[in-house]
Amino acid sequence: MTNGDWVRGMNDEQLAFFINIGRPNCNDICEDAKSGCAFGCKHHCGEDVLREWLKRKVGD
């Protein structure tokens, strides 16, 4: 199961939590974010990194 499959299987309560505070953020999954990239993100403000996370197997 991928992270995307896991997210698509969430109920409304789980999804609300995930969108609010449970989802991965740039600081957790992008090396560039650690040096500050608020106005120059090469990953479309995290979309590319999050898309890759959705494709990974749960727990990877």
CORZI-V419554 format. One record per residue. N is the residue number from 1. RES is the residue in one small letter. PSI is psi as a letter, one per 30 degrees, with the letter a starting at -180 (none if undefined). OMEGA is omega in whole degrees, -180 to 180 (* if undefined). NEAR is the number of other ideal C-beta (glycine too) atoms within 8 Angstrom. Layout:
n=(N	N)
res=(RES	RES)
psi=(PSI	PSI)
omega=(OMEGA	OMEGA)
near=(NEAR	NEAR)
This chain:
n=(1	2	3	4	5	6	7	8	9	10	11	12	13	14	15	16	17	18	19	20	21	22	23	24	25	26	27	28	29	30	31	32	33	34	35	36	37	38	39	40	41	42	43	44	45	46	47	48	49	50	51	52	53	54	55	56	57	58	59	60)
res=(m	t	n	g	d	w	v	r	g	m	n	d	e	q	l	a	f	f	i	n	i	g	r	p	n	c	n	d	i	c	e	d	a	k	s	g	c	a	f	g	c	k	h	h	c	g	e	d	v	l	r	e	w	l	k	r	k	v	g	d)
psi=(k	l	e	e	e	e	e	f	g	k	l	e	e	e	e	e	e	e	e	e	f	f	l	k	l	e	f	f	g	k	e	e	f	f	g	j	g	e	g	h	k	f	g	h	h	f	e	e	e	e	e	e	e	f	f	l	k	k	f	none)
omega=(178	175	178	177	-180	180	-179	179	-177	171	-175	-179	179	-178	178	178	-178	-179	-177	-175	-174	-176	177	176	-176	-178	-179	-170	-178	179	-179	-177	-178	179	179	-178	-173	-177	-179	-177	178	-174	179	179	175	-177	-179	-179	179	177	178	178	180	-179	-178	175	179	178	179	*)
near=(5	10	11	8	9	10	10	6	5	9	5	6	6	8	10	8	9	10	7	6	4	6	7	6	7	11	7	6	9	12	4	9	9	7	5	5	11	5	4	5	11	5	11	6	5	11	8	8	11	11	8	8	10	10	8	9	7	9	3	4)
